Structures are given as structure tokens and as C-alpha cells.
Amino acid sequence: FYFLLCAFSSVLPDIDMKKSKIHRTVVKFFVIVFIIFALVSKEWAEFWFFIALAVFFLWIFKSFRHRKFLHSVKFGILYSLSIGIISQVFTGEFLLPACASFLGFFSHLVLDRAV
């Protein structure tokens, strides 16, 4: 599990690169999920919430320029802490998932600078 988390985290900074596979896959996945949630919602407020979430998500991914915020140590720390907190809630483990995600993320930044 930690190896997969580290591997995913190592390609995550390229999510802001429009031609990368991770960008195309993640953006499509979340937009489709939000639209499905909107279609199965029972109230208009929920429907419009999920539609707005899909539009907001698309706007966020269109707004980031390559090698800016998503290629920063600041984002890596926020991302790793988020992974640790989510893992803490579901599995009771904080440190290993947070460290694995940061290691993968940071390795991407180091290799980008070395190349």
C-alpha cells in the first residue's frame, strides 16, 4: 500500500500539465463522479451543489500553470498532511502514509530539478 501511495505521489505534481495522463485521468474521473452524484441526488440543492463542484473542479485544474504551486514543497506538505489525516480517520495510521506520500512527491521535485 505504501509503495503504491509513494508511486502515485511521485506523479501527482504533473497533474497541472494538460497533456499528462494523470491530469486527463483525474480530471475526467472527478467530473464524472460529481455529475453522477448530481444525477442521483434527490433534491435540487444537492444537484446544483454537485454541478457547481464539477465546474469548480474544472476551473481549478485549468487555472494552475505547470511547475507553479503544485510543484512546490508547500503543496507537498499540505498534500502529505491531508493524506495522513485521511488515513488516520480510516485506519488509525498517520505517520507512514504521510511520509510515503511526501517521499514520492518530493522525489518528483528533486528529479525535476536534476534533469
Protein Blocks (a to p, Z undefined) as FASTA:
>chain_A
ZZmmmmmmmmmmmmmpmkbmklmmmmmmmmmmmmmmmmmpcbfklmmmmmmmmmmmmmmm
mmpcghilmmcfklmmmmmmmmmmmmmmmnopaklmmmmmmmmmmmmmmmmmmZZ
